[in-house]
């Protein structure tokens, strides 16, 4: 069944060896401060990344490459779509990793019916807020809009009582050495 198929997929995944990123650090012995070398953060690199990000949001490119987006809806009452089965296997894998209890299909189905609306609502709120800021950055153009901290917003969302508060970011405190 689904468990066997999932096991085959998991067994076929090849995970590359982890290699730590090399970061050059200069240590100021006198003040016990570590200075990280950010020499790769050049204006040219940042501009290049910004252009790549802007091109990612071009709808015509998506259509030309044949990408399509299809809304997928979670349906816990249809067993043939394997949605609940996937959630059960994922939660049992997590349970095994962290010595938590295992769950059966019916229990997972009951829990998923209650928790899915809460997760999807919170995820949609967070994703929407983040994407608004990404679009601001991607559409900044050459007017240096992205460098102004006042152009971006932080959000506080409380879904228990319908509250959404967006506020300007505060600048980081500056040291004398900055």
N, C-alpha and C positions, 0 to 999 in steps of 0.2 A: 504493500500500500504506500501511502504518502511517506511514512517513516523510512522505508527502504529507499525510495527515490531521493529523499533528502540526504540520507546517509551516503549514497553514491555521489551526489553533488559535492557534499562536504569533503569526501575522500579525494575528489579530483582537483580540489583547489590547491594550488602550489603557492605557499607563502614565502616570499624572498627573505633572505637573511637581513636582519636589521643592522644598519650601519649608522653609527652616530654622526651627526652633522658636525663638521669641523668649524669651530668658531674661534677666531683669534681674539684673545683677551689680553689687555694690558692692565697690569695690577699696579696701582699707585701705592707703594709700600707706606708712604708717609700718612696717607689718609684712609687706608684700608678700603679703597673704592675700586671697583672693577669697571673698566671702560671697554665696551664691546665695539669691535671694528665694524662699522656700517658702511664700509667703502663701496659695497655693491649697490647701495641705495642711491644711485645717481639719478639725476633728473631724466636722463635718457632712458634708463631702465623703467622708471616710474611711468613715463609717457608711453613707452612701448606696451606696458601692462595695461594701461588705461585704454589704449587703442584696441587691444585684444579684447578687453572687456566690452567695449562699445560694439565691436563687430559681433560679439556673441548674442547681443539682443536684436540683431537685424532679422526681422521676420522673413524677408525675401530669401536670405541665405538658408534659413531653416527649410523653407518650402523647396528651394532649388536642390538641396541635398536630400530631399525626400523624408525629412523628419516630420513626424506627426505627433501630436499630443492627444491622448485619449483619456478622458476622465474615468477613473476607476472608483467604483463605489463599494464600500465594505458591506457585505451582506452576511450576517452571522447565521441566518436561517437556511441558506443554501449550502449543503455540504459538498456539492460537486465542484465548487470554486476553490476549495482547500484553504480559505482564509483562516478559519478557526483552527484548522489543523496546523497551519504554519505558526500561528500565535502559540498554540499549545507546545509545539516542539521547541520554539524559541524560548518560551518561559521555562520549560523543563531543562533546557540546556543551561540557562542562567541559574536555575535552581541547583543543578548538579555542580556547576562551577563554584557557587557561593554557599554550598551546603544548606540550601533552602528546601522546602518540601516540594514534592512533585505534584502535578495536578492531572486530572483526567479531562477528557473531551467535553463532557457535560458541564463540569465546573468552569472550564475555560469559556465555554459558550455563555454561561450565565454572567460571568464577570465581564466579558467583552461587551455584552449588551449594555451594561451600565457604564463602563469606563470609556468606550469608544467616542461617544459624543463629547465628553469632557476633553479628551486628548485632542480630537480633531479641531475643536473650537480653539483651544489654547495654541495649538500648532499653527492654525490659520492666522490667529492674531499676531503671533511672534514673527512668522514668515512674512506676512504682509508688511509689518513695520520695518523689518530688515530690508526687504526688497525696495521699499520706498527710498531708503537711504542709498541703496546700491544704484538705483535709477538716477538719483540726484548726482551721484559721483560719475556714472557713465555718461550722462548728458551734460557734464560740466563744460566741455569744449575747451576753448583756449582762454576763457575769461578768468581763469584761476579761481573759479567758484569753490572748487573742492578744498582749497586751502583755508577757507574761512570757517572757523569752528561754528559760527552762528548759523551756517547753512544746514546743519544737521540737527536732529532731534533724538532725545532719549525718551523711552516710553515706560510708563508704569501702568500695568493692566491688572485689574482685579475682577475676575469673572464671577465671583460670588455675588458681589453687588456691582452692577454694570458701571464700572469706572475705567476710563481711559484718560490718562493725563500725559501729554507730550510736553517736554520742556527742553530748553537749549542746554547744550553741554557746557560744562565749565572748563576753562583752560587749566592745564596742569600747572602746579606751582613751579616757579623757576628758581633755580639756585643761582648764587652769585657767579658760579663757573659757567653757567649757560649763557 
